[in-house]
């Protein structure tokens, strides 16, 4: 498998720029934008199966999901519901997972997305390893994509 962190970043960057009109910062956080490591997170995940078996996790600060949902649904951020945020993250996760799937030879299926949210949670995929991950920032909010491969 030859998917790299750079490939994952490129997928994120293309989706955020073409679908949302947002410009992502790479893993070097700009000095003029403070990081808030306590920001609530949301995680979207899809399973990939076929010649490759594993998962893609898209982990975003709630502020990033809120900005994306407002753009996707043409709704002011203040009027978004929790369901809107879950729908937006699910769709973004599906886009990222679909793009990843096309780069993994033999991959045939992608699951519907699952969205997890909260202020203190962990996500683990048992019997798998992280094979690539990348981190980006949008207006100070974190955004991470992780590709996991199942042990076979």
Chimera marker file (.cmm) of the C-alpha trace (Angstrom):
<marker_set name="trace">
<marker id="1" x="0.000" y="0.000" z="0.000" r="1" g="1" b="0" radius="0.5"/>
<marker id="2" x="1.471" y="3.348" z="-0.970" r="1" g="1" b="0" radius="0.5"/>
<marker id="3" x="-0.934" y="5.922" z="0.470" r="1" g="1" b="0" radius="0.5"/>
<marker id="4" x="1.066" y="8.632" z="2.251" r="1" g="1" b="0" radius="0.5"/>
<marker id="5" x="0.223" y="11.413" z="4.697" r="1" g="1" b="0" radius="0.5"/>
<marker id="6" x="0.729" y="13.792" z="1.762" r="1" g="1" b="0" radius="0.5"/>
<marker id="7" x="-1.935" y="11.915" z="-0.212" r="1" g="1" b="0" radius="0.5"/>
<marker id="8" x="-4.352" y="12.248" z="2.707" r="1" g="1" b="0" radius="0.5"/>
<marker id="9" x="-3.636" y="15.963" z="3.051" r="1" g="1" b="0" radius="0.5"/>
<marker id="10" x="-4.192" y="16.445" z="-0.679" r="1" g="1" b="0" radius="0.5"/>
<marker id="11" x="-7.573" y="14.689" z="-0.428" r="1" g="1" b="0" radius="0.5"/>
<marker id="12" x="-8.593" y="16.934" z="2.487" r="1" g="1" b="0" radius="0.5"/>
<marker id="13" x="-7.337" y="20.045" z="0.732" r="1" g="1" b="0" radius="0.5"/>
<marker id="14" x="-9.177" y="19.266" z="-2.511" r="1" g="1" b="0" radius="0.5"/>
<marker id="15" x="-12.462" y="18.501" z="-0.746" r="1" g="1" b="0" radius="0.5"/>
<marker id="16" x="-12.281" y="21.558" z="1.490" r="1" g="1" b="0" radius="0.5"/>
<marker id="17" x="-11.361" y="23.881" z="-1.383" r="1" g="1" b="0" radius="0.5"/>
<marker id="18" x="-13.683" y="22.540" z="-4.091" r="1" g="1" b="0" radius="0.5"/>
<marker id="19" x="-16.720" y="21.634" z="-2.006" r="1" g="1" b="0" radius="0.5"/>
<marker id="20" x="-16.531" y="24.362" z="0.657" r="1" g="1" b="0" radius="0.5"/>
<marker id="21" x="-14.273" y="27.062" z="-0.739" r="1" g="1" b="0" radius="0.5"/>
<marker id="22" x="-12.060" y="26.809" z="2.386" r="1" g="1" b="0" radius="0.5"/>
<marker id="23" x="-8.288" y="27.008" z="2.464" r="1" g="1" b="0" radius="0.5"/>
<marker id="24" x="-6.664" y="24.595" z="4.898" r="1" g="1" b="0" radius="0.5"/>
<marker id="25" x="-3.425" y="25.190" z="6.744" r="1" g="1" b="0" radius="0.5"/>
<marker id="26" x="-1.035" y="22.263" z="6.848" r="1" g="1" b="0" radius="0.5"/>
<marker id="27" x="0.291" y="20.768" z="10.059" r="1" g="1" b="0" radius="0.5"/>
<marker id="28" x="2.236" y="23.909" z="10.909" r="1" g="1" b="0" radius="0.5"/>
<marker id="29" x="-0.297" y="25.993" z="12.818" r="1" g="1" b="0" radius="0.5"/>
<marker id="30" x="-0.005" y="29.711" z="11.916" r="1" g="1" b="0" radius="0.5"/>
<marker id="31" x="1.348" y="31.741" z="14.827" r="1" g="1" b="0" radius="0.5"/>
<marker id="32" x="-1.502" y="34.276" z="14.659" r="1" g="1" b="0" radius="0.5"/>
<marker id="33" x="-4.228" y="31.625" z="15.149" r="1" g="1" b="0" radius="0.5"/>
<marker id="34" x="-4.383" y="30.117" z="18.641" r="1" g="1" b="0" radius="0.5"/>
<marker id="35" x="-4.927" y="26.387" z="19.058" r="1" g="1" b="0" radius="0.5"/>
<marker id="36" x="-7.626" y="25.332" z="21.492" r="1" g="1" b="0" radius="0.5"/>
<marker id="37" x="-6.853" y="21.737" z="22.398" r="1" g="1" b="0" radius="0.5"/>
<marker id="38" x="-9.970" y="21.658" z="24.588" r="1" g="1" b="0" radius="0.5"/>
<marker id="39" x="-12.332" y="22.211" z="21.670" r="1" g="1" b="0" radius="0.5"/>
<marker id="40" x="-14.993" y="19.478" z="21.484" r="1" g="1" b="0" radius="0.5"/>
<marker id="41" x="-14.297" y="17.026" z="18.690" r="1" g="1" b="0" radius="0.5"/>
<marker id="42" x="-16.447" y="15.083" z="16.274" r="1" g="1" b="0" radius="0.5"/>
<marker id="43" x="-15.274" y="11.946" z="14.486" r="1" g="1" b="0" radius="0.5"/>
<marker id="44" x="-16.682" y="10.470" z="11.302" r="1" g="1" b="0" radius="0.5"/>
<marker id="45" x="-15.642" y="6.988" z="10.233" r="1" g="1" b="0" radius="0.5"/>
<marker id="46" x="-16.209" y="4.742" z="7.234" r="1" g="1" b="0" radius="0.5"/>
<marker id="47" x="-15.126" y="1.139" z="6.729" r="1" g="1" b="0" radius="0.5"/>
<marker id="48" x="-13.426" y="0.066" z="3.502" r="1" g="1" b="0" radius="0.5"/>
<marker id="49" x="-13.450" y="-3.555" z="2.364" r="1" g="1" b="0" radius="0.5"/>
<marker id="50" x="-12.395" y="-5.708" z="-0.562" r="1" g="1" b="0" radius="0.5"/>
<marker id="51" x="-8.725" y="-6.090" z="-1.454" r="1" g="1" b="0" radius="0.5"/>
<marker id="52" x="-8.007" y="-3.599" z="1.326" r="1" g="1" b="0" radius="0.5"/>
<marker id="53" x="-9.749" y="-3.867" z="4.683" r="1" g="1" b="0" radius="0.5"/>
<marker id="54" x="-9.696" y="-0.994" z="7.127" r="1" g="1" b="0" radius="0.5"/>
<marker id="55" x="-11.228" y="2.345" z="7.968" r="1" g="1" b="0" radius="0.5"/>
<marker id="56" x="-10.918" y="6.073" z="7.518" r="1" g="1" b="0" radius="0.5"/>
<marker id="57" x="-11.466" y="8.374" z="10.487" r="1" g="1" b="0" radius="0.5"/>
<marker id="58" x="-12.077" y="12.093" z="9.972" r="1" g="1" b="0" radius="0.5"/>
<marker id="59" x="-11.606" y="13.913" z="13.272" r="1" g="1" b="0" radius="0.5"/>
<marker id="60" x="-12.629" y="17.571" z="13.389" r="1" g="1" b="0" radius="0.5"/>
<marker id="61" x="-13.056" y="20.310" z="15.924" r="1" g="1" b="0" radius="0.5"/>
<marker id="62" x="-16.716" y="21.197" z="16.326" r="1" g="1" b="0" radius="0.5"/>
<marker id="63" x="-15.948" y="24.700" z="14.986" r="1" g="1" b="0" radius="0.5"/>
<marker id="64" x="-14.616" y="23.196" z="11.750" r="1" g="1" b="0" radius="0.5"/>
<marker id="65" x="-17.726" y="21.034" z="11.326" r="1" g="1" b="0" radius="0.5"/>
<marker id="66" x="-19.967" y="24.028" z="12.087" r="1" g="1" b="0" radius="0.5"/>
<marker id="67" x="-18.244" y="26.188" z="9.442" r="1" g="1" b="0" radius="0.5"/>
<marker id="68" x="-18.444" y="23.354" z="6.892" r="1" g="1" b="0" radius="0.5"/>
<marker id="69" x="-22.121" y="22.668" z="7.639" r="1" g="1" b="0" radius="0.5"/>
<marker id="70" x="-23.018" y="26.348" z="7.287" r="1" g="1" b="0" radius="0.5"/>
<marker id="71" x="-21.375" y="26.436" z="3.866" r="1" g="1" b="0" radius="0.5"/>
<marker id="72" x="-22.784" y="23.071" z="2.731" r="1" g="1" b="0" radius="0.5"/>
<marker id="73" x="-26.367" y="23.858" z="3.726" r="1" g="1" b="0" radius="0.5"/>
<marker id="74" x="-26.282" y="27.641" z="3.130" r="1" g="1" b="0" radius="0.5"/>
<marker id="75" x="-27.481" y="28.220" z="6.692" r="1" g="1" b="0" radius="0.5"/>
<marker id="76" x="-26.056" y="30.723" z="9.201" r="1" g="1" b="0" radius="0.5"/>
<marker id="77" x="-23.945" y="28.942" z="11.811" r="1" g="1" b="0" radius="0.5"/>
<marker id="78" x="-26.267" y="30.097" z="14.610" r="1" g="1" b="0" radius="0.5"/>
<marker id="79" x="-29.214" y="28.271" z="13.003" r="1" g="1" b="0" radius="0.5"/>
<marker id="80" x="-27.493" y="24.899" z="12.593" r="1" g="1" b="0" radius="0.5"/>
<marker id="81" x="-28.782" y="21.962" z="14.614" r="1" g="1" b="0" radius="0.5"/>
<marker id="82" x="-26.738" y="19.066" z="16.011" r="1" g="1" b="0" radius="0.5"/>
<marker id="83" x="-28.292" y="16.908" z="13.291" r="1" g="1" b="0" radius="0.5"/>
<marker id="84" x="-26.980" y="19.340" z="10.647" r="1" g="1" b="0" radius="0.5"/>
<marker id="85" x="-23.487" y="18.993" z="12.091" r="1" g="1" b="0" radius="0.5"/>
<marker id="86" x="-23.688" y="15.194" z="12.104" r="1" g="1" b="0" radius="0.5"/>
<marker id="87" x="-25.009" y="15.171" z="8.520" r="1" g="1" b="0" radius="0.5"/>
<marker id="88" x="-22.227" y="17.476" z="7.319" r="1" g="1" b="0" radius="0.5"/>
<marker id="89" x="-19.472" y="15.454" z="8.992" r="1" g="1" b="0" radius="0.5"/>
<marker id="90" x="-20.976" y="12.223" z="7.683" r="1" g="1" b="0" radius="0.5"/>
<marker id="91" x="-20.961" y="13.581" z="4.133" r="1" g="1" b="0" radius="0.5"/>
<marker id="92" x="-17.400" y="14.917" z="4.430" r="1" g="1" b="0" radius="0.5"/>
<marker id="93" x="-16.248" y="11.577" z="5.855" r="1" g="1" b="0" radius="0.5"/>
<marker id="94" x="-17.908" y="9.791" z="2.958" r="1" g="1" b="0" radius="0.5"/>
<marker id="95" x="-16.103" y="12.072" z="0.462" r="1" g="1" b="0" radius="0.5"/>
<marker id="96" x="-12.722" y="11.532" z="2.128" r="1" g="1" b="0" radius="0.5"/>
<marker id="97" x="-13.285" y="7.773" z="2.419" r="1" g="1" b="0" radius="0.5"/>
<marker id="98" x="-14.426" y="7.517" z="-1.190" r="1" g="1" b="0" radius="0.5"/>
<marker id="99" x="-11.322" y="9.319" z="-2.413" r="1" g="1" b="0" radius="0.5"/>
<marker id="100" x="-9.090" y="7.121" z="-0.245" r="1" g="1" b="0" radius="0.5"/>
<marker id="101" x="-10.849" y="3.985" z="-1.540" r="1" g="1" b="0" radius="0.5"/>
<marker id="102" x="-9.999" y="4.895" z="-5.136" r="1" g="1" b="0" radius="0.5"/>
<marker id="103" x="-6.292" y="4.948" z="-4.226" r="1" g="1" b="0" radius="0.5"/>
<marker id="104" x="-6.305" y="1.504" z="-2.588" r="1" g="1" b="0" radius="0.5"/>
<marker id="105" x="-6.068" y="-1.291" z="-5.174" r="1" g="1" b="0" radius="0.5"/>
<marker id="106" x="-8.816" y="-3.880" z="-4.891" r="1" g="1" b="0" radius="0.5"/>
<marker id="107" x="-10.995" y="-1.851" z="-2.547" r="1" g="1" b="0" radius="0.5"/>
<marker id="108" x="-14.598" y="-2.524" z="-3.468" r="1" g="1" b="0" radius="0.5"/>
<marker id="109" x="-16.937" y="-1.281" z="-0.756" r="1" g="1" b="0" radius="0.5"/>
<marker id="110" x="-17.310" y="1.666" z="1.577" r="1" g="1" b="0" radius="0.5"/>
<marker id="111" x="-19.763" y="1.681" z="4.476" r="1" g="1" b="0" radius="0.5"/>
<marker id="112" x="-22.191" y="4.373" z="5.441" r="1" g="1" b="0" radius="0.5"/>
<marker id="113" x="-20.508" y="6.867" z="7.768" r="1" g="1" b="0" radius="0.5"/>
<marker id="114" x="-20.771" y="6.724" z="11.536" r="1" g="1" b="0" radius="0.5"/>
<marker id="115" x="-20.423" y="9.970" z="13.517" r="1" g="1" b="0" radius="0.5"/>
<marker id="116" x="-19.210" y="10.155" z="17.110" r="1" g="1" b="0" radius="0.5"/>
<marker id="117" x="-19.223" y="13.340" z="19.151" r="1" g="1" b="0" radius="0.5"/>
<marker id="118" x="-18.592" y="14.541" z="22.649" r="1" g="1" b="0" radius="0.5"/>
<marker id="119" x="-16.091" y="16.218" z="24.871" r="1" g="1" b="0" radius="0.5"/>
<marker id="120" x="-14.261" y="13.194" z="26.259" r="1" g="1" b="0" radius="0.5"/>
<marker id="121" x="-14.198" y="10.082" z="24.101" r="1" g="1" b="0" radius="0.5"/>
<marker id="122" x="-11.827" y="7.772" z="22.324" r="1" g="1" b="0" radius="0.5"/>
<marker id="123" x="-12.182" y="5.877" z="19.065" r="1" g="1" b="0" radius="0.5"/>
<marker id="124" x="-10.310" y="2.643" z="18.471" r="1" g="1" b="0" radius="0.5"/>
<marker id="125" x="-10.446" y="0.093" z="15.681" r="1" g="1" b="0" radius="0.5"/>
<marker id="126" x="-9.270" y="-3.156" z="17.189" r="1" g="1" b="0" radius="0.5"/>
<marker id="127" x="-6.849" y="-5.406" z="15.323" r="1" g="1" b="0" radius="0.5"/>
<marker id="128" x="-5.712" y="-2.668" z="12.951" r="1" g="1" b="0" radius="0.5"/>
<marker id="129" x="-2.793" y="-0.282" z="12.543" r="1" g="1" b="0" radius="0.5"/>
<marker id="130" x="-2.527" y="3.341" z="11.488" r="1" g="1" b="0" radius="0.5"/>
<marker id="131" x="-0.885" y="3.342" z="8.059" r="1" g="1" b="0" radius="0.5"/>
<marker id="132" x="-1.197" y="7.045" z="7.219" r="1" g="1" b="0" radius="0.5"/>
<marker id="133" x="-2.466" y="10.170" z="8.914" r="1" g="1" b="0" radius="0.5"/>
<marker id="134" x="-2.368" y="13.897" z="8.354" r="1" g="1" b="0" radius="0.5"/>
<marker id="135" x="-3.396" y="16.967" z="10.281" r="1" g="1" b="0" radius="0.5"/>
<marker id="136" x="-4.655" y="20.312" z="9.037" r="1" g="1" b="0" radius="0.5"/>
<marker id="137" x="-6.239" y="23.424" z="10.506" r="1" g="1" b="0" radius="0.5"/>
<marker id="138" x="-9.129" y="25.617" z="9.457" r="1" g="1" b="0" radius="0.5"/>
<marker id="139" x="-9.332" y="28.962" z="11.278" r="1" g="1" b="0" radius="0.5"/>
<marker id="140" x="-7.577" y="27.481" z="14.292" r="1" g="1" b="0" radius="0.5"/>
<marker id="141" x="-9.783" y="24.385" z="14.471" r="1" g="1" b="0" radius="0.5"/>
<marker id="142" x="-8.209" y="20.939" z="14.128" r="1" g="1" b="0" radius="0.5"/>
<marker id="143" x="-8.846" y="18.513" z="11.298" r="1" g="1" b="0" radius="0.5"/>
<marker id="144" x="-7.223" y="15.075" z="11.053" r="1" g="1" b="0" radius="0.5"/>
<marker id="145" x="-7.601" y="12.175" z="8.638" r="1" g="1" b="0" radius="0.5"/>
<marker id="146" x="-6.420" y="8.703" z="9.660" r="1" g="1" b="0" radius="0.5"/>
<marker id="147" x="-6.241" y="5.552" z="7.522" r="1" g="1" b="0" radius="0.5"/>
<marker id="148" x="-6.218" y="2.257" z="9.409" r="1" g="1" b="0" radius="0.5"/>
<marker id="149" x="-5.527" y="-1.174" z="7.902" r="1" g="1" b="0" radius="0.5"/>
<marker id="150" x="-6.879" y="-4.355" z="9.452" r="1" g="1" b="0" radius="0.5"/>
<marker id="151" x="-4.498" y="-7.165" z="10.329" r="1" g="1" b="0" radius="0.5"/>
<marker id="152" x="-5.014" y="-10.070" z="7.983" r="1" g="1" b="0" radius="0.5"/>
<link id1="1" id2="2" r="1" g="1" b="0" radius="0.2"/>
<link id1="2" id2="3" r="1" g="1" b="0" radius="0.2"/>
<link id1="3" id2="4" r="1" g="1" b="0" radius="0.2"/>
<link id1="4" id2="5" r="1" g="1" b="0" radius="0.2"/>
<link id1="5" id2="6" r="1" g="1" b="0" radius="0.2"/>
<link id1="6" id2="7" r="1" g="1" b="0" radius="0.2"/>
<link id1="7" id2="8" r="1" g="1" b="0" radius="0.2"/>
<link id1="8" id2="9" r="1" g="1" b="0" radius="0.2"/>
<link id1="9" id2="10" r="1" g="1" b="0" radius="0.2"/>
<link id1="10" id2="11" r="1" g="1" b="0" radius="0.2"/>
<link id1="11" id2="12" r="1" g="1" b="0" radius="0.2"/>
<link id1="12" id2="13" r="1" g="1" b="0" radius="0.2"/>
<link id1="13" id2="14" r="1" g="1" b="0" radius="0.2"/>
<link id1="14" id2="15" r="1" g="1" b="0" radius="0.2"/>
<link id1="15" id2="16" r="1" g="1" b="0" radius="0.2"/>
<link id1="16" id2="17" r="1" g="1" b="0" radius="0.2"/>
<link id1="17" id2="18" r="1" g="1" b="0" radius="0.2"/>
<link id1="18" id2="19" r="1" g="1" b="0" radius="0.2"/>
<link id1="19" id2="20" r="1" g="1" b="0" radius="0.2"/>
<link id1="20" id2="21" r="1" g="1" b="0" radius="0.2"/>
<link id1="21" id2="22" r="1" g="1" b="0" radius="0.2"/>
<link id1="22" id2="23" r="1" g="1" b="0" radius="0.2"/>
<link id1="23" id2="24" r="1" g="1" b="0" radius="0.2"/>
<link id1="24" id2="25" r="1" g="1" b="0" radius="0.2"/>
<link id1="25" id2="26" r="1" g="1" b="0" radius="0.2"/>
<link id1="26" id2="27" r="1" g="1" b="0" radius="0.2"/>
<link id1="27" id2="28" r="1" g="1" b="0" radius="0.2"/>
<link id1="28" id2="29" r="1" g="1" b="0" radius="0.2"/>
<link id1="29" id2="30" r="1" g="1" b="0" radius="0.2"/>
<link id1="30" id2="31" r="1" g="1" b="0" radius="0.2"/>
<link id1="31" id2="32" r="1" g="1" b="0" radius="0.2"/>
<link id1="32" id2="33" r="1" g="1" b="0" radius="0.2"/>
<link id1="33" id2="34" r="1" g="1" b="0" radius="0.2"/>
<link id1="34" id2="35" r="1" g="1" b="0" radius="0.2"/>
<link id1="35" id2="36" r="1" g="1" b="0" radius="0.2"/>
<link id1="36" id2="37" r="1" g="1" b="0" radius="0.2"/>
<link id1="37" id2="38" r="1" g="1" b="0" radius="0.2"/>
<link id1="38" id2="39" r="1" g="1" b="0" radius="0.2"/>
<link id1="39" id2="40" r="1" g="1" b="0" radius="0.2"/>
<link id1="40" id2="41" r="1" g="1" b="0" radius="0.2"/>
<link id1="41" id2="42" r="1" g="1" b="0" radius="0.2"/>
<link id1="42" id2="43" r="1" g="1" b="0" radius="0.2"/>
<link id1="43" id2="44" r="1" g="1" b="0" radius="0.2"/>
<link id1="44" id2="45" r="1" g="1" b="0" radius="0.2"/>
<link id1="45" id2="46" r="1" g="1" b="0" radius="0.2"/>
<link id1="46" id2="47" r="1" g="1" b="0" radius="0.2"/>
<link id1="47" id2="48" r="1" g="1" b="0" radius="0.2"/>
<link id1="48" id2="49" r="1" g="1" b="0" radius="0.2"/>
<link id1="49" id2="50" r="1" g="1" b="0" radius="0.2"/>
<link id1="50" id2="51" r="1" g="1" b="0" radius="0.2"/>
<link id1="51" id2="52" r="1" g="1" b="0" radius="0.2"/>
<link id1="52" id2="53" r="1" g="1" b="0" radius="0.2"/>
<link id1="53" id2="54" r="1" g="1" b="0" radius="0.2"/>
<link id1="54" id2="55" r="1" g="1" b="0" radius="0.2"/>
<link id1="55" id2="56" r="1" g="1" b="0" radius="0.2"/>
<link id1="56" id2="57" r="1" g="1" b="0" radius="0.2"/>
<link id1="57" id2="58" r="1" g="1" b="0" radius="0.2"/>
<link id1="58" id2="59" r="1" g="1" b="0" radius="0.2"/>
<link id1="59" id2="60" r="1" g="1" b="0" radius="0.2"/>
<link id1="60" id2="61" r="1" g="1" b="0" radius="0.2"/>
<link id1="61" id2="62" r="1" g="1" b="0" radius="0.2"/>
<link id1="62" id2="63" r="1" g="1" b="0" radius="0.2"/>
<link id1="63" id2="64" r="1" g="1" b="0" radius="0.2"/>
<link id1="64" id2="65" r="1" g="1" b="0" radius="0.2"/>
<link id1="65" id2="66" r="1" g="1" b="0" radius="0.2"/>
<link id1="66" id2="67" r="1" g="1" b="0" radius="0.2"/>
<link id1="67" id2="68" r="1" g="1" b="0" radius="0.2"/>
<link id1="68" id2="69" r="1" g="1" b="0" radius="0.2"/>
<link id1="69" id2="70" r="1" g="1" b="0" radius="0.2"/>
<link id1="70" id2="71" r="1" g="1" b="0" radius="0.2"/>
<link id1="71" id2="72" r="1" g="1" b="0" radius="0.2"/>
<link id1="72" id2="73" r="1" g="1" b="0" radius="0.2"/>
<link id1="73" id2="74" r="1" g="1" b="0" radius="0.2"/>
<link id1="74" id2="75" r="1" g="1" b="0" radius="0.2"/>
<link id1="75" id2="76" r="1" g="1" b="0" radius="0.2"/>
<link id1="76" id2="77" r="1" g="1" b="0" radius="0.2"/>
<link id1="77" id2="78" r="1" g="1" b="0" radius="0.2"/>
<link id1="78" id2="79" r="1" g="1" b="0" radius="0.2"/>
<link id1="79" id2="80" r="1" g="1" b="0" radius="0.2"/>
<link id1="80" id2="81" r="1" g="1" b="0" radius="0.2"/>
<link id1="81" id2="82" r="1" g="1" b="0" radius="0.2"/>
<link id1="82" id2="83" r="1" g="1" b="0" radius="0.2"/>
<link id1="83" id2="84" r="1" g="1" b="0" radius="0.2"/>
<link id1="84" id2="85" r="1" g="1" b="0" radius="0.2"/>
<link id1="85" id2="86" r="1" g="1" b="0" radius="0.2"/>
<link id1="86" id2="87" r="1" g="1" b="0" radius="0.2"/>
<link id1="87" id2="88" r="1" g="1" b="0" radius="0.2"/>
<link id1="88" id2="89" r="1" g="1" b="0" radius="0.2"/>
<link id1="89" id2="90" r="1" g="1" b="0" radius="0.2"/>
<link id1="90" id2="91" r="1" g="1" b="0" radius="0.2"/>
<link id1="91" id2="92" r="1" g="1" b="0" radius="0.2"/>
<link id1="92" id2="93" r="1" g="1" b="0" radius="0.2"/>
<link id1="93" id2="94" r="1" g="1" b="0" radius="0.2"/>
<link id1="94" id2="95" r="1" g="1" b="0" radius="0.2"/>
<link id1="95" id2="96" r="1" g="1" b="0" radius="0.2"/>
<link id1="96" id2="97" r="1" g="1" b="0" radius="0.2"/>
<link id1="97" id2="98" r="1" g="1" b="0" radius="0.2"/>
<link id1="98" id2="99" r="1" g="1" b="0" radius="0.2"/>
<link id1="99" id2="100" r="1" g="1" b="0" radius="0.2"/>
<link id1="100" id2="101" r="1" g="1" b="0" radius="0.2"/>
<link id1="101" id2="102" r="1" g="1" b="0" radius="0.2"/>
<link id1="102" id2="103" r="1" g="1" b="0" radius="0.2"/>
<link id1="103" id2="104" r="1" g="1" b="0" radius="0.2"/>
<link id1="104" id2="105" r="1" g="1" b="0" radius="0.2"/>
<link id1="105" id2="106" r="1" g="1" b="0" radius="0.2"/>
<link id1="106" id2="107" r="1" g="1" b="0" radius="0.2"/>
<link id1="107" id2="108" r="1" g="1" b="0" radius="0.2"/>
<link id1="108" id2="109" r="1" g="1" b="0" radius="0.2"/>
<link id1="109" id2="110" r="1" g="1" b="0" radius="0.2"/>
<link id1="110" id2="111" r="1" g="1" b="0" radius="0.2"/>
<link id1="111" id2="112" r="1" g="1" b="0" radius="0.2"/>
<link id1="112" id2="113" r="1" g="1" b="0" radius="0.2"/>
<link id1="113" id2="114" r="1" g="1" b="0" radius="0.2"/>
<link id1="114" id2="115" r="1" g="1" b="0" radius="0.2"/>
<link id1="115" id2="116" r="1" g="1" b="0" radius="0.2"/>
<link id1="116" id2="117" r="1" g="1" b="0" radius="0.2"/>
<link id1="117" id2="118" r="1" g="1" b="0" radius="0.2"/>
<link id1="118" id2="119" r="1" g="1" b="0" radius="0.2"/>
<link id1="119" id2="120" r="1" g="1" b="0" radius="0.2"/>
<link id1="120" id2="121" r="1" g="1" b="0" radius="0.2"/>
<link id1="121" id2="122" r="1" g="1" b="0" radius="0.2"/>
<link id1="122" id2="123" r="1" g="1" b="0" radius="0.2"/>
<link id1="123" id2="124" r="1" g="1" b="0" radius="0.2"/>
<link id1="124" id2="125" r="1" g="1" b="0" radius="0.2"/>
<link id1="125" id2="126" r="1" g="1" b="0" radius="0.2"/>
<link id1="126" id2="127" r="1" g="1" b="0" radius="0.2"/>
<link id1="127" id2="128" r="1" g="1" b="0" radius="0.2"/>
<link id1="128" id2="129" r="1" g="1" b="0" radius="0.2"/>
<link id1="129" id2="130" r="1" g="1" b="0" radius="0.2"/>
<link id1="130" id2="131" r="1" g="1" b="0" radius="0.2"/>
<link id1="131" id2="132" r="1" g="1" b="0" radius="0.2"/>
<link id1="132" id2="133" r="1" g="1" b="0" radius="0.2"/>
<link id1="133" id2="134" r="1" g="1" b="0" radius="0.2"/>
<link id1="134" id2="135" r="1" g="1" b="0" radius="0.2"/>
<link id1="135" id2="136" r="1" g="1" b="0" radius="0.2"/>
<link id1="136" id2="137" r="1" g="1" b="0" radius="0.2"/>
<link id1="137" id2="138" r="1" g="1" b="0" radius="0.2"/>
<link id1="138" id2="139" r="1" g="1" b="0" radius="0.2"/>
<link id1="139" id2="140" r="1" g="1" b="0" radius="0.2"/>
<link id1="140" id2="141" r="1" g="1" b="0" radius="0.2"/>
<link id1="141" id2="142" r="1" g="1" b="0" radius="0.2"/>
<link id1="142" id2="143" r="1" g="1" b="0" radius="0.2"/>
<link id1="143" id2="144" r="1" g="1" b="0" radius="0.2"/>
<link id1="144" id2="145" r="1" g="1" b="0" radius="0.2"/>
<link id1="145" id2="146" r="1" g="1" b="0" radius="0.2"/>
<link id1="146" id2="147" r="1" g="1" b="0" radius="0.2"/>
<link id1="147" id2="148" r="1" g="1" b="0" radius="0.2"/>
<link id1="148" id2="149" r="1" g="1" b="0" radius="0.2"/>
<link id1="149" id2="150" r="1" g="1" b="0" radius="0.2"/>
<link id1="150" id2="151" r="1" g="1" b="0" radius="0.2"/>
<link id1="151" id2="152" r="1" g="1" b="0" radius="0.2"/>
</marker_set>
